[in-house]
Amino acid sequence: MQFFEWEVLDMNHMIDITVRDRDQMGADMVGHCQVPMSFFARVGGAQEWLELKFMGMPAGNIHFTSEYFPQAVVGATGQPG
């Protein structure tokens, strides 16, 4: 399990997710998917299964849990804007 933290600036930004298996011979790609940031940035969080593809074919699913903490945007005056 891995945890990441991002500051969200563009909800339409696409996130590339690549899953690899790691063994003594290296790290082979299992599959990948692409989703917009808005998929994860949902008030109250999200728990979703994403379909992975490898060479255009289904390659399994990966479960994502996200938490989203929206904050007020501070403008040049230092005040929420």
C-alpha positions in Angstrom: 0.0 0.0 0.0 1.3 3.5 -0.8 0.1 6.9 0.2 0.4 10.1 -1.9 -0.5 13.7 -1.1 -1.2 16.3 -3.9 -2.2 19.9 -4.0 -5.0 19.9 -6.6 -4.8 22.9 -9.0 -6.7 21.5 -12.0 -9.5 19.0 -11.5 -9.2 18.0 -15.2 -5.5 17.0 -15.0 -5.2 13.4 -16.0 -3.4 11.0 -13.6 -1.6 8.0 -15.1 -1.5 4.9 -13.0 0.9 2.1 -13.8 1.0 -1.1 -11.8 4.2 -3.3 -12.0 5.2 -6.5 -10.4 8.6 -6.4 -8.7 10.7 -9.6 -8.6 14.3 -10.6 -8.8 14.3 -10.1 -12.6 13.0 -6.6 -12.6 9.6 -4.9 -12.6 7.2 -5.9 -15.4 4.2 -3.9 -16.2 0.9 -5.5 -15.1 -1.4 -2.8 -16.4 -2.3 0.8 -16.5 -5.2 3.3 -16.5 -5.7 7.0 -16.7 -8.3 9.0 -14.7 -9.0 12.7 -14.2 -8.0 14.2 -10.8 -11.7 14.9 -10.2 -12.1 11.1 -9.9 -10.2 11.2 -6.6 -11.0 14.7 -5.4 -14.5 14.1 -4.1 -15.8 15.7 -0.9 -16.2 12.8 1.6 -13.6 10.7 -0.3 -14.0 7.8 -2.7 -13.4 4.1 -2.8 -13.3 2.8 -6.4 -12.1 -0.1 -8.4 -10.3 0.9 -11.5 -9.8 -1.4 -14.5 -6.3 -1.9 -15.6 -5.4 -2.5 -19.3 -2.3 -4.0 -20.8 -1.8 -3.7 -24.6 -5.5 -2.7 -24.8 -6.7 -5.8 -23.1 -8.2 -6.1 -19.6 -5.5 -6.8 -17.0 -7.3 -6.8 -13.7 -8.5 -4.2 -11.3 -6.9 -2.0 -8.6 -8.7 -0.6 -5.6 -8.2 3.1 -4.7 -9.3 4.9 -1.6 -9.0 8.7 -1.5 -9.6 11.4 0.9 -10.1 15.0 -0.2 -9.7 18.1 2.0 -10.7 21.2 0.0 -9.1 24.4 1.2 -10.0 28.0 0.4 -7.8 29.5 -2.4 -5.7 32.4 -1.0 -5.3 35.3 -3.5 -2.5 37.8 -3.8 -4.0 39.9 -0.9 -3.7 36.9 1.4 -7.4 36.7 1.7 -9.6 33.8 0.4 -10.6 34.5 -3.1 
